[in-house]
Amino acid sequence: MAERMTAGEALAHFVQSIDPEKAREERPQIDAFIEAFGPERPIGELSARDVARFAAQFQHDSVEDATQLEPVRAFLAYASRLAFTSENLVPALHLGPSAGGARGDSAVVELGGEAYKMTVEGLAALEKELEDLKSERPRIAEELRAAMADKDFRENAPLDAARDAQAHLEARIRDIEARLRHAVIIDPSQKQGRANVGSTVKLLNVSSEKEQTFHLVSPNEVDPAKGKISVESPVGHAVINRRTGEEVFVEAPSGRLHFRLLEVID
C-alpha cells in the first residue's frame, strides 16, 4: 500500500480518521511537515533522516516548545501502525521515551483493548466501504426532506424509514471510523513464526486425521468460501500466537476438537 500512496494521500487518510475539530487544530503542523517532505512523494520513501531534519529545523525556527510536534508524532504513529512507512519513524522526532508509535504487536500493546488488527487487504476494503457509505448521505438526506414535506408526521412511514436508514448509515460510518483509528497492520517480521492476522495455518484434526487450511483475518474480512476465518472465531482464537507443532483444543457445538498446527505461513 505504501508504494502506491503519496505523502499527501497519507495525510488525507490520517485526517479522515480523527475528530474534525482536532483535525483543524493539528492540520497546520502536519501540513508543514508534508510540505517539507513533498506531498507528491511516496510515503514509503519517508526516512528517519527526513523526520529528524524537519524536527531540528522546526525547533530552530519556532519559539514554541517541542510539544508542538505532537500532531506530527500522531501522524507518524498512524503511518507506522498501518504500514504506510517501512519502519516506526516516531523516535526520529526526539520527543522522549514516551513518544509512542510502535508497530505490529507493540502497537497492539499501546492501544490496549482498542487495537483492531487487520490485513492490508482488509484495510483497503474497510476504506472502500466507508467511502461508499459516505456517498449515500446525500441520497438519504433528500429522502428525509421529501418525507418531511408531508406535515402529518403521525403516520409517515417514508419518514420513519428514512430516519431508520440514516441512523443505521451513521452508526456504521462511526463504527468503521473507530476501527480505522485503532487499526494495526501486523508486521510479518514480528510474527516470528507465530500465527497472527494475515497468517495461513494448516491444521490436522487429531481425531479424524483430516487436514484443514485457514487464512486468519479480521472480523470484517471473513469469507468462509475462501477459507478466511476471523481471529476472534473459536479456531482463530485458539491458534493465535501458536507455532508449528503446537496442539490446541477448540470448543465446538459438536464437542471438543483437538488440532495440531502442521504449518504456519506468514
ZASEGU-255559 format. One line per 10 residues: number of its first residue (from 1); their letters; for each residue x, y, z of N, C-alpha, C, O. Coordinates in steps of 0.001 Angstrom, whole numbers. Atoms other than C-alpha are relative to their C-alpha. Example, Ala and Ser with C-alpha at 12.3 -4.5 7.8 and 13.67 -1.06 7.14 Angstrom:
<atoms>
1> AS> 890:-1190:0:12300:-4500:7800:900:1200:0:1936:1181:665; -820:-1190:-60:13670:-1060:7140:-770:1090:730:-261:2198:899
</atoms>
This chain:
<atoms>
1> MAERMTAGEA> 822:-1204:0:0:0:0:855:1253:0:558:2218:-704; -849:-1179:-118:2781:2413:922:598:386:-1340:770:1571:-1625; -611:-293:1277:4318:2077:-2543:-928:811:-898:-458:1584:-1733; 955:-681:858:1137:3405:-4139:-478:1324:583:-1121:2106:-117; 571:-1142:-689:388:6134:-1602:996:1147:114:2136:943:531; -848:-1172:-162:1804:9661:-1697:-115:515:1437:-1003:114:2189; 42:-587:-1338:2560:11654:1436:-1292:787:193:-1882:770:1273; 1250:-762:-91:-416:13896:662:-1198:-898:214:-2111:-550:963; 1100:951:-170:-2722:10892:396:22:-606:1400:-1028:-841:1998; -118:530:-1361:-1379:9503:3677:-536:1008:1007:-1185:634:1984
11> LAHFVQSIDP> 522:-1054:-882:-2163:12847:5323:-1524:17:-41:-2170:82:1005; 1465:4:131:-5728:12802:3958:-591:-1211:719:-1644:-1112:1350; 436:1225:-667:-6083:9240:5247:-18:206:1509:-979:-179:2175; -100:-236:-1441:-4953:10283:8737:-1064:991:473:-1736:761:1478; 953:-1039:-392:-7114:13410:8871:-1419:-550:45:-2210:-171:908; 1336:599:34:-10188:11366:7951:-264:-861:1232:-1416:-1092:1598; 150:933:-1118:-9532:9098:10937:-185:689:1343:-478:21:2335; 92:-691:-1282:-9646:11803:13621:-1165:973:24:-1762:1274:-1010; 1096:-938:-173:-12222:14200:15006:224:1247:-849:1337:1773:-857; -168:-1161:881:-12852:17108:12551:572:1229:701:1416:1929:142
21> EKAREERPQI> -508:-1169:-719:-12230:19767:15193:1480:-170:321:2263:771:187; -1406:275:-287:-8966:18125:16223:827:106:-1268:1961:585:-1239; -700:-83:1279:-8003:17870:12567:289:1448:-373:1378:1767:-849; -196:-1423:315:-8491:21610:12094:1122:609:853:1898:1438:377; -1014:-545:-904:-6286:22343:15105:1402:-493:-344:2373:259:-256; -1302:614:188:-3485:19975:14184:500:30:-1438:1677:-229:-1690; -352:61:1419:-3505:20255:10393:1187:901:-368:2032:470:-1151; -1116:-861:416:-1095:23262:10143:1376:-619:225:2249:-515:-636; -1310:586:-275:1794:21406:11805:293:-1175:-939:1410:-1331:-1432; -218:1159:873:1275:18250:9757:163:458:-1446:969:-104:-2188
31> DAFIEAFGPE> -144:-547:1354:825:20268:6557:1430:476:-230:2005:247:-1294; -1373:-503:119:4198:21914:7215:976:-1159:-180:1919:-1077:-967; -865:1175:108:5798:18501:7666:-111:-627:-1389:902:-939:-2015; 213:612:1321:4253:17080:4479:568:887:-1105:1139:383:-2072; -527:-927:1004:5196:20197:2508:1521:-79:-51:2116:-26:-1127; -1464:89:-50:8805:19903:3675:488:-1288:-661:1522:-1292:-1329; -386:1282:599:8944:16256:2599:-334:-53:-1478:447:-559:-2284; 470:50:1379:6966:16681:-610:-1286:-782:-96:-1258:-2011:-31; 1298:692:-7:3243:15884:-851:-175:-1033:-1095:-973:-1957:-937; 148:948:1104:3644:14029:-4163:968:-1170:90:886:-2107:-704
41> RPIGELSARD> -957:1102:-146:6476:11804:-2974:-673:-1197:682:-1562:-1005:1512; 572:1178:-670:5632:8211:-1952:308:21:1493:1445:269:1894; -198:-15:-1447:5136:7989:1796:986:-1096:411:1644:-979:1445; -944:1073:-302:7170:4767:1714:1447:431:-58:2317:-267:463; -1372:-507:92:10278:6867:927:384:834:1223:1551:1189:1386; -283:-816:-1177:9984:8828:4176:991:-732:900:810:-1911:1205; -1049:629:-801:13076:8176:6302:181:713:1330:-329:1815:1532; -297:-601:-1297:14284:8851:9830:778:1298:-184:599:2246:580; -769:-1217:265:16688:11407:8374:-924:1155:-380:-724:2281:73; 968:-1048:373:13783:13338:6791:-708:539:1240:-863:1750:1402
51> VARFAAQFQH> 735:-393:-1202:11916:13359:10101:888:804:935:473:1846:1444; -921:-696:-898:14950:14383:12166:350:1380:-527:470:2330:246; -331:-1298:601:15795:17176:9718:-1133:992:210:-894:2157:529; 1138:-893:-204:12270:18593:9950:-96:425:1458:-328:1599:1748; 99:-314:-1430:12253:18382:13763:1056:1012:409:775:1939:1169; -1076:-929:-343:15611:20147:14007:-291:1387:-543:-76:2386:143; 315:-1301:595:14512:22898:11629:-1161:670:723:-1162:1884:924; 1159:-538:-718:11203:23303:13460:437:617:1316:24:1729:1647; -439:-492:-1294:12905:23708:16820:940:1189:-134:1042:2010:778; -887:-1145:242:15417:26136:15310:-800:1243:-339:-468:2345:98
61> DSVEDATQLE> 777:-1146:486:12772:28343:13695:-1112:419:939:-1503:1586:942; 1195:-279:-788:9944:28116:16221:344:449:1412:1296:-31:2028; -159:-442:-1392:9641:29946:19520:-800:-904:933:-693:-785:2153; 822:889:-797:7221:27252:20684:803:-1243:373:1799:-1563:-276; -752:1168:-444:8335:24136:22556:-270:-1203:-895:-1137:-1174:-1769; 52:1175:869:8777:20708:21034:-1331:-725:50:-1610:-1544:-825; 1297:673:-72:5307:19587:22164:-888:377:-1183:-1871:-305:-1473; 763:-390:1186:4009:21447:19114:191:-996:-1141:-518:-941:-2146; -200:1047:1001:5359:18495:17132:-899:-1218:260:-842:-2200:-481; 883:1112:-335:2755:16229:18770:-883:-419:-1175:-1027:-1620:-1403
71> PVRAFLAYAS> 807:433:1145:463:16303:15688:811:-807:-1015:305:-1766:-1599; -858:749:926:3393:15138:13541:275:-1386:575:286:-2374:-159; -203:1296:-649:4094:12381:16095:-1204:-904:-220:-1055:-2083:-542; 1222:788:172:459:11255:15880:-120:-508:-1439:-524:-1647:-1671; 49:398:1415:640:11192:12079:994:-1122:-286:654:-2098:-954; -1024:1020:234:3879:9185:12060:-363:-1320:685:-107:-2396:144; 423:1211:-700:2494:6742:14641:-1077:-722:-798:-1065:-1948:-913; 1080:563:812:-589:6228:12486:586:-655:-1259:194:-1764:-1625; -624:533:1213:1550:5723:9362:763:-1282:292:810:-2184:-545; -727:1209:-390:3634:3147:11222:-965:-1155:245:-744:-2261:-248
81> RLAFTSENLV> 950:1061:-325:645:1180:12556:-626:-608:-1240:-872:-1813:-1297; 647:484:1210:-887:941:9100:1001:-389:-1082:626:-655:-2224; -1070:442:904:2475:80:7492:118:874:-1245:521:394:-2304; -238:-928:1107:2483:3160:5264:1491:277:-138:1997:497:-1238; -1450:-176:1:6121:3598:6266:646:-1341:317:37:-2203:951; -674:1291:-163:8668:803:6301:495:-234:1415:863:-1357:1761; -432:132:-1380:9609:1482:9926:-697:1042:854:-1323:1966:334; 550:-982:-924:8472:3354:13028:919:1214:34:2057:1107:491; -831:-1191:116:9751:6914:12471:-197:985:1150:447:2034:1174; 259:-903:-1119:8426:8490:15684:1275:343:787:1472:1510:1125
91> PALHLGPSAG> -1198:-333:-776:11775:8186:17551:877:1077:-637:1615:1772:62; -833:-996:686:13407:10398:14905:-394:1437:352:364:2368:83; 408:-1339:-440:11422:13359:16297:718:402:1286:771:1584:1625; -727:-236:-1259:13416:13020:19555:-871:724:1022:-481:1737:1603; 924:-595:-965:10416:13776:21741:38:-687:1355:-754:-354:2237; -97:660:-1297:11457:11476:24574:-519:-1411:-42:-1102:-1824:-1045; 361:1420:-39:10774:7886:25644:-1483:-285:-68:-1870:-1411:-377; 1443:248:2:7002:8334:25854:-653:370:-1327:-1875:488:-1421; 523:-483:1274:6658:9369:22228:-970:-961:-657:-1920:-523:-1306; 923:972:576:4979:6130:21146:212:-195:-1485:1141:358:-2074
101> GARGDSAVVE> -68:219:1440:4382:4919:17619:507:-1375:-376:1152:-1528:-1413; -501:1348:264:5120:1210:17779:-689:-617:-1208:-1691:-114:-1715; 567:737:1120:4452:-1269:15009:-493:-1356:479:-139:-1811:1566; 405:1373:-244:2735:-4635:14910:-552:-243:1390:-1364:532:1896; 518:371:-1317:2120:-6346:18233:336:1042:1058:-398:1177:2037; -324:-1061:-952:3881:-3498:20069:-1054:1089:-42:-1405:1657:992; 1067:-991:125:1254:-1124:18718:-1283:-513:636:-2055:266:1196; 1174:588:-638:-1434:-3528:19908:67:221:1505:-942:529:2140; -177:-223:-1434:4:-3242:23416:-288:1455:339:-947:1738:1340; 229:-1425:-243:-23:569:23172:-1489:339:-19:-1974:1101:817
111> LGGEAYKMTV> 1412:-326:150:-3638:663:22044:-879:-799:958:-2051:-474:1147; 763:808:-948:-4720:-1977:24545:-1173:-689:-681:-1054:-1177:-1804; 1176:678:517:-8199:-3379:24037:-618:671:-1205:-1508:103:-1839; 581:-713:1135:-8936:-774:21362:682:-344:-1312:214:69:-2374; -714:345:1230:-6441:-2214:18870:-872:-885:-885:-1582:-1766:-399; 788:785:954:-8035:-3635:15726:971:-525:-1047:1321:178:-1995; -999:591:890:-5631:-6000:13974:-652:-413:-1321:-1739:-991:-1337; 558:325:1293:-6163:-6433:10263:1095:-107:-1058:2238:288:-832; -928:112:1113:-4513:-7195:6932:-72:1262:-856:-994:2066:-718; 0:-1138:916:-3604:-4632:4277:-1241:-47:-891:-1858:982:-1167
121> EGLAALEKEL> 1187:148:851:-6391:-6037:2087:-1265:385:761:-2167:1014:208; 1156:-346:-819:-8869:-5692:4943:-116:1494:206:-1215:2048:214; -8:-1456:-158:-7836:-2092:5475:-569:674:-1241:-1394:1582:-1140; 482:-579:1251:-8444:-1284:1817:-1503:-210:-167:-2215:688:-618; 1433:296:117:-11860:-2980:1899:-813:881:939:-1890:1353:576; 704:-828:-969:-12858:-1048:5022:-52:1451:-471:-1069:2126:-314; -37:-1365:536:-11781:2235:3443:-1009:168:-1132:-1698:1184:-1224; 940:-70:1125:-13803:1446:317:-1439:14:515:-2273:760:0; 1354:15:-554:-16891:634:2391:-348:1361:597:-1464:1851:426; 235:-1312:-597:-16516:3916:4285:-290:1042:-1079:-1195:1864:-935
131> EDLKSERPRI> 211:-936:1107:-16253:5851:1034:-1390:-177:-608:-2082:803:-884; 1320:278:585:-19368:4140:-367:-1127:463:924:-2125:1022:467; 1032:-405:-959:-21358:4771:2820:-162:1516:30:-1283:2025:51; 72:-1461:-44:-20492:8453:2894:-646:565:-1267:-1281:1620:-1234; 636:-461:1242:-21606:8770:-718:-1515:-169:35:-2225:405:-790; 1437:208:-148:-25057:7599:430:-679:1130:773:-1903:1251:741; 577:-1047:-838:-25536:10594:2728:-914:966:-767:-2012:1252:-288; 895:-924:731:-26942:12993:70:-1337:-631:-379:-2381:15:-295; 1240:671:402:-29479:10419:-1129:-954:-126:1185:-2145:152:1052; 859:172:-1176:-30784:9711:2374:-495:1352:506:-1631:1473:965
141> AEELRAAMAD> 425:-1346:-408:-30849:13420:3202:-1152:487:-875:-2081:1130:-387; 1077:-404:917:-33014:14004:123:-1287:-765:326:-2377:-198:263; 1177:781:-376:-35354:11185:1168:-643:563:1265:-1866:596:1394; 527:-612:-1227:-35678:12801:4591:-754:1286:-313:-1843:1516:214; 655:-1271:365:-36513:16192:3062:-1341:-252:-675:-2333:424:-399; 1240:310:709:-39102:14629:773:-1065:-525:960:-2237:-166:848; 953:575:-951:-40718:12689:3614:-530:1048:965:-1697:1013:1354; 421:-1033:-946:-40797:15710:5911:-907:1053:-635:-1512:1869:59; 909:-927:674:-42696:17657:3268:-1455:-337:331:-2349:504:237; 1328:414:-464:-45682:15641:4455:-139:435:1456:529:-115:2331
151> KDFRENAPLD> 104:-595:-1346:-46762:17624:7518:-637:-926:1031:-537:-678:2233; 631:926:-926:-48680:14717:9017:1036:-1047:421:1189:-2074:-241; -1071:876:-463:-45865:13055:10998:-527:-1218:766:245:-2121:1088; 530:1063:-841:-48207:10740:12895:60:-1352:-690:361:-2362:-53; -14:1261:737:-48414:8099:10181:799:185:-1282:287:-7:-2385; -858:-270:1156:-45497:8930:7908:1052:-1109:-96:2172:-975:398; -902:1149:123:-43935:5583:7045:1281:342:-755:2349:-100:-332; -1243:-363:691:-41456:7056:4497:973:766:897:2186:574:812; -871:-757:-904:-40156:9459:7167:667:-933:1007:1864:-819:1274; -563:960:-952:-39709:6642:9680:1089:-846:-663:2142:-1104:-78
161> AARDAQAHLE> -975:830:712:-37927:4542:7065:1275:778:-286:2376:248:-140; -1174:-827:296:-35629:7414:6072:821:254:1255:2051:236:1216; -716:-229:-1267:-34777:8134:9705:756:-1256:430:1893:-1177:895; -662:1262:-352:-34004:4450:10327:1231:-229:-877:2288:-632:-393; -1113:185:930:-31817:4301:7220:1160:921:355:2322:516:322; -1046:-952:-371:-29942:7420:8288:712:-441:1287:1936:-355:1384; -590:446:-1269:-29401:6068:11809:936:-1183:-215:2030:-1225:347; -843:1169:275:-28055:2752:10502:1258:406:-766:2348:-96:-491; -1139:-465:804:-25814:4524:7979:1041:678:885:2227:356:819; -932:-749:-842:-24294:6893:10536:647:-898:1050:1808:-698:1408
171> ARIRDIEARL> -570:928:-984:-23819:4084:13062:1122:-820:-629:2170:-1028:-18; -1035:781:689:-21894:2020:10517:1215:873:-329:2353:420:-212; -1112:-913:288:-19802:5041:9493:842:224:1252:2071:190:1189; -739:-200:-1253:-18881:5693:13137:792:-1244:376:1920:-1149:861; -669:1254:-327:-18019:2024:13613:1262:-173:-836:2313:-535:-308; -1162:149:878:-15694:1958:10597:1073:1024:351:2256:689:403; -973:-1027:-354:-14053:5252:11543:737:-359:1282:1939:-119:1395; -640:422:-1256:-13385:3900:15046:1003:-1122:-265:2091:-1131:310; -918:1093:323:-11823:748:13595:1249:529:-692:2359:85:-397; -1150:-560:704:-9598:2784:11282:912:785:943:2133:780:784
181> RHAVIIDPSQ> -827:-749:-963:-8457:4989:14166:902:-929:801:1997:-545:1211; -754:928:-829:-7272:1898:16016:534:-1181:-794:884:-2217:-228; -485:1087:852:-6193:-206:13046:1502:-215:192:2269:736:349; -1411:377:-83:-2887:-2056:13305:258:-1078:-1042:-361:-2141:-1013; -424:1007:961:-1286:-3861:10379:1137:-784:639:2170:-209:984; -1022:821:-643:696:-6761:11821:1172:-212:-957:997:-725:-2062; -1218:141:794:4264:-6720:10502:411:-1471:-28:651:-2055:1029; -371:1420:78:5133:-10227:9208:1319:-311:702:1485:-1400:1251; -1298:252:-613:8696:-9838:10511:-95:-134:1513:802:-685:2150; 161:74:-1449:7345:-9537:14049:-751:-1252:443:-850:-1531:1638
191> KQGRANVGST> 757:1208:-371:5316:-12737:13914:918:-1100:522:526:-1879:1391; -994:979:-450:8457:-14880:14355:-555:-1418:-8:-355:-2190:931; 520:1351:154:6683:-17972:13117:-1290:-279:731:-1800:-1398:682; 1259:187:-728:3595:-17440:15253:-1185:437:-861:-1088:1392:-1633; 1201:-337:761:93:-17376:13774:-579:1327:477:-658:1592:1677; 610:-1279:-327:-1497:-13945:13622:-824:454:-1194:-945:-271:-2181; 786:-522:1125:-3665:-11789:11389:847:-26:-1271:1988:435:-1275; -715:88:1265:-2664:-12442:7785:696:-1339:-207:1126:-1641:-1319; -659:1304:121:-1191:-15893:8511:-936:-1040:-612:-2156:-962:-468; 719:1180:462:-2255:-19077:6761:440:-1173:872:1636:-1424:1026
201> VKLLNVSSEK> -331:1118:-895:-2437:-22074:9087:-563:-1303:-559:-1710:-1365:-1001; 436:1338:408:-2612:-25741:8149:-146:-821:1271:812:-980:2028; 311:720:-1223:-4274:-27806:10878:-325:-1460:-284:-885:-1799:-1327; 389:1410:58:-4626:-31530:11485:-978:-258:1128:-665:-43:2300; 956:446:-1009:-7759:-32702:13255:494:-1347:507:402:-2358:-189; -645:1197:-534:-6100:-35247:15506:-959:-1184:62:-544:-2323:-155; 974:1088:-133:-9295:-37272:15991:-370:-615:-1348:-400:-1837:-1493; 439:502:1311:-10387:-37531:12342:1153:-175:-982:988:-778:-2042; -1191:31:861:-6865:-37200:10860:-236:729:-1317:389:407:-2328; 245:-825:1178:-8238:-34675:8372:740:1330:136:841:1894:1226
211> EQTFHLVSPN> -717:-1272:6:-6265:-31582:7364:-925:1119:-473:-1776:916:-1339; 754:-1190:400:-7762:-28094:7073:949:1183:-55:1886:1282:738; -838:-1193:147:-6226:-24829:5933:-875:1245:113:-1922:1343:-528; 743:-1246:-201:-7401:-21394:7067:936:1196:-147:2139:1114:105; -715:-1276:48:-6348:-17814:6455:-593:884:1088:-1792:1163:1070; 488:-788:-1130:-6606:-15697:9622:-152:1464:-388:791:2086:-877; 287:-1383:373:-8242:-12303:9082:-772:696:1113:-1168:69:2096; 820:-747:-952:-10044:-9551:10981:-1469:-342:-227:-1815:-874:-1282; 1409:390:126:-13800:-9988:11603:-689:521:-1261:-1558:-161:-1805; 683:-549:1174:-14809:-7733:8694:481:-622:-1312:-85:-338:-2368
221> EVDPAKGKIS> -543:600:1219:-12741:-9805:6213:-433:-1454:-182:-36:-2094:-1156; 354:1421:13:-14322:-13203:6926:-674:-411:-1320:-1580:263:-1809; 580:558:1229:-15116:-15277:3824:210:-1519:44:1213:-2015:-470; -166:1451:-152:-15677:-18991:4629:261:-725:-1310:1000:-1709:-1341; -175:663:1291:-15843:-19897:944:1451:45:-458:1886:-819:-1220; -1410:-133:363:-12231:-18727:575:931:-426:1128:2141:-211:1061; -817:469:-1107:-11059:-20228:3849:461:1091:946:1384:877:1731; -382:-1113:-861:-10843:-16858:5595:-856:-22:1265:-2076:126:1205; 725:20:-1268:-11763:-17088:9275:513:1098:915:1668:1512:815; -354:-1086:-906:-11745:-14444:11971:941:-482:1105:842:-1615:1576
231> VESPVGHAVI> -869:310:-1141:-9029:-14357:14615:-814:-48:1288:-331:-516:2319; 867:27:-1175:-11958:-13941:17014:-927:-1214:8:-1698:-1401:949; 794:1232:40:-13604:-17213:15934:636:-1018:949:1782:-836:1360; -580:998:-915:-13110:-20297:18155:1337:-567:-485:2287:-672:291; -1255:543:536:-10444:-21772:15846:1075:1086:-57:2219:861:338; -958:-1093:88:-8792:-18407:15203:560:376:1356:1765:579:1503; -428:-358:-1353:-8671:-17580:18895:943:-1061:579:1876:-742:1316; -811:1092:-546:-7175:-20991:19676:1414:-22:-577:2370:-336:132; -1320:125:639:-4307:-20803:17172:819:1282:28:2007:1255:-295; -726:-1263:27:-3372:-17131:17553:1247:-92:881:1193:-574:2012
241> NRRTGEEVFV> -1311:-3:-681:298:-16749:18574:580:-1399:226:1524:-1556:1001; -528:1361:-103:854:-20519:18239:975:-276:-1152:904:357:-2206; -1005:358:1000:3736:-22102:16305:-286:-1386:-595:-1103:-2152:-84; 79:1327:613:4077:-25102:14002:360:-1073:1027:1349:-949:1750; -255:1107:-918:3881:-28329:16001:-810:67:1279:-985:-945:1957; 790:-116:-1230:1784:-26961:18848:-1392:-593:-206:-1891:-675:-1328; 1340:576:44:-1562:-28542:19714:-972:890:780:-626:1452:1819; 1008:-861:-622:-4758:-26678:20593:-1325:-747:69:-1553:-1718:-652; 1340:581:-144:-8279:-27531:21683:-1038:1091:-253:-887:2222:208; 1050:-951:364:-11407:-25833:20339:-1348:-547:470:-1712:-1682:160
251> EAPSGRLHFR> 1336:401:-436:-14824:-25961:21995:-998:294:-1118:-1201:1453:-1480; 959:-138:1092:-17391:-26550:19251:-1334:-604:412:-1383:-1396:1354; 1319:562:-338:-21147:-27353:19304:-13:-1522:-7:-765:-2152:736; -25:1463:100:-20284:-30927:18341:905:-640:1054:989:-1864:1158; -904:515:-1016:-17800:-31234:21189:1380:631:-104:1609:1539:-902; -1346:-561:-26:-14173:-30537:21927:839:-568:-1144:918:-1784:-1321; -819:409:1134:-11882:-30612:18866:1474:166:347:1864:1120:1020; -1431:17:-273:-8181:-31389:19024:762:203:-1313:652:-609:-2232; -747:-307:1216:-5898:-29788:16413:1498:64:275:1931:403:1377; -1446:-207:-23:-2175:-29850:15685:353:936:-1163:-110:732:-2285
261> LLEVID> -423:-923:1048:-583:-26971:13740:1104:-654:-819:2215:-862:-332; -977:619:897:1180:-28562:10783:910:1043:-631:2080:775:-905; -787:-1036:654:2319:-25268:9265:-607:1369:275:-1827:1525:312; 414:-1396:-140:2163:-21518:9873:732:811:-1043:1960:899:-1015; -597:-780:1087:2757:-19336:6824:-343:1459:202:-1518:1821:258; 240:-1429:-194:3196:-15598:7332:-596:626:-1241:-865:1827:-1259
</atoms>
